[in-house]
């Protein structure tokens, strides 16, 4: 059976774009540094707690997103597998929970494009396993949370 994450389909994709005022080498470096990721990655209301960060092709990043909801601490376990890393150009990863059979795992491709003015256009593409799952994550706030993540990156770069 063909893996749905191996074939592109517009009805399964979420695309986010951010223009950053830093050169692409600087923007790319922020994705390669586990300590940096823990500061800027994720929705604004959640903190990142790293457990394992082997950021290279074939490596994994295992982390929890942690936040307070209705007075209770909530933890959301995440696992990213890095499939392809082309320095300063592209990162391709599978994103899901630590469950090896996670049916909602999705493919993420991040590209870094230089502009003549020294800025970087970062494009983040999520390819979900089905149109239904895409609709579910959009309904849950994937676009807003993704944009908060990219805003967090911009803020971290501007520090």
C-alpha angles and dihedrals in degrees: 000000000000117000106240089216089064095063125058121233126172092215090062099044134099116190126195125182131191130177109216125196093226132084115266093248089062093045092047091049090058088061093050098052114081092200091052092048090054089058103046109018123101139022117327093250096054133073124213121235111191119215101167128003116181099156105188136093105298092017130114137223112208116186144145126234105218129195145145118257122178090344094307128106111241125196125199113195115217134185125190122189114201109223101171134008120183106180114248092354116061147357120194119190144161112234128199144097125310088262105111089212095048102154092199096056111133138193120246124195118188118190128190117207123183121224123208090249092060095257123126128229107212115196119190116193122189117196111195125201094246141007088248092056091048090054090047095053092045088051090049091054105265093146095048093043091046091052090048088054092052090046088052089053091051091049092048092050091050094053 
